[in-house]
Amino acid sequence: MEPKDYKKLVDQKVDLFKAMSKVTGNHYRPGQSVFCPFHDNTKTPAASVYEDEDGLQTLFCFSEHKQYRSSDAVELLLHQNPYAVGKAIWNKMSPEDQEQWRLKNINTSYESTASSFDLNEEQDMSDLDAAFEKFRYTKLSFKELKQVIYKHKNSNDYK
């Protein structure tokens, strides 16, 4: 397996909410606005936590415009190597489970973690601002927000 596959395995198998709770002492649930544990954020909740239909847990920080996953929590909050953690998870899986995971996950697209959304400053940002605001108050899923961003990036206005 490639290193990115180990990271992907961590994202799927390690509970992000439990990892963050271990460090902060707070409890997390999908759709909740929270203080971002990935930077100094103590005055106003600046992030929301999500869980998609496949069980992938994410935190989106509005201050940084970044998405964090379990592999980020393992590395940045728990100070462990996510590749080593992924390899350890892999080695504990049965050969049948490894093969099933490989068939389902290897050679499929996967976005990098802690991804920043670089947008052209000359673009009309009103629809993006509205989408981010809806997302902030959990009226829009992360998947829907990404669709708005990618649509905006690929529009004729983006140069």
N, C-alpha and C positions, 0 to 999 in steps of 0.2 A: 504494500500500500504506500501511497505517497503521503508526505506530511499533511497536506491539506485534508486528506481523508481521515487522519487521526483527529484533526481538529473538528471535522464534521461529526465524527462519532461522539466526541465530547459534547458538542452542541445538542446532540440527540439524546444522549444517555445521562448527562449530569443535569440535575434539577437546578436551574438558574436561581429560582426563588429561594431555595434552601441555601445555596452558596452565598447569596447576598445576605440572608438572615443570619448566617453563621458569623459574618463580619459586623453587621450593623445591629443585630438584635431585634430588628423589625420583622414583621410578617408581611408577605406580599401575596397579592391575588390579582388575577388578570383584570385589566381595565382600571387599575388603581393608579392614581397620581401619587408619586413618591419623591423623596429627596434622592438625587442621583448619587449613588455610592462611589461612582467612578471619578468624581472631582469634588472640590470643596463646595458643597451645596447644603446649607443649613437653614436658610431663611424662608424660602418658598419652594414647594415641590416643583422640580424642573424636569421631571421625567414621568413616563407611564410605562407600566409593565403589561405585556401581552402574551397570550398563548394562542397559536394558530390551530387550525383544524387537525394538524398532524401532531400536536403536542409540543411543537418547538416554542420555547419560551424566549422572549426578547425584552429588552428594556430600551426605550427610545428616549434619549436626552434632548430636550428642546433647546437647552443652552448651547450645546455643542453640535446639534444636528447630527448625532451619531446613534447608531444602533449597536447595542451590546448583546452578546450571547453568552452562553455558559462558558465557552472557551476563553472569553475575555475575563469573566469572573474568576476562573481558575488561575489565569495568569496575573491579572492586575489586583485582585482582591485577596486571593488565597496564596499568591506568590509561588505557584507551582508551574511547571512546564506543561502546557496543554498537550503537546505532542507525546510526552512521556505518559501523561494520564490517559490519553487516547490509546496508546500502545498497550498499557496495562489493562484497560477495558477490553481491548481486542483479544489479548492473550487469555482472558478469563471466559471469553465466549466459546461456545461449542463450535466445532467445525461446520455443523449444519447452520447455526446462527450466523457464523461468519460468511458463509456462502450466500445466504438469504440477504444479508446486509449488503454484500458486494453487488449482487444483482440489482438491488433496489437503488443503491447510492453511488456506485462508482461510475464515472463518465456521465454524470448528470450535472447540470449547471448548479453552481453554488456561489452565492455572493460572499465577498470577503466580510469579515466581522469589523465592527467599529467603523462602518463605512460612512464617509462624509458625502453629502450631496453638493457637488460643485455646480453652481448655477450661474449662467451669464447674468451679470448685473444689469445689462441693458434690457432684459426681458420684462414684460409686464408681469409683475409678481402678484397681482391681486388674486388670481385663482389659486396660486400656490399658498399665499398667506391664508386664504380661506380654508384650504385643505389642511394646512398645519394646525390651524385653530380647531377645526373639527376633530383632527387626530388627537390634539392635546386633551380634549374633553371626551375622548373615546367615542365620538360619533362617527368615526371613520377608522377602519382597521389599517394596520401597517401595510398590508398587501394593497389596499385601495389607495393609500397615500403614495406608495411606490408607483402605482399605475399613473397617477396624476403627474408625478415628477417626471417619469419617463416619457409620458405623452408631451409634456412641456418641453423636455430636452430635445425631443425629436420633431417638434413642430417647425414650421417654416420660419418662425420668429427667432429660433435659436441659431446663432451664427458663430 
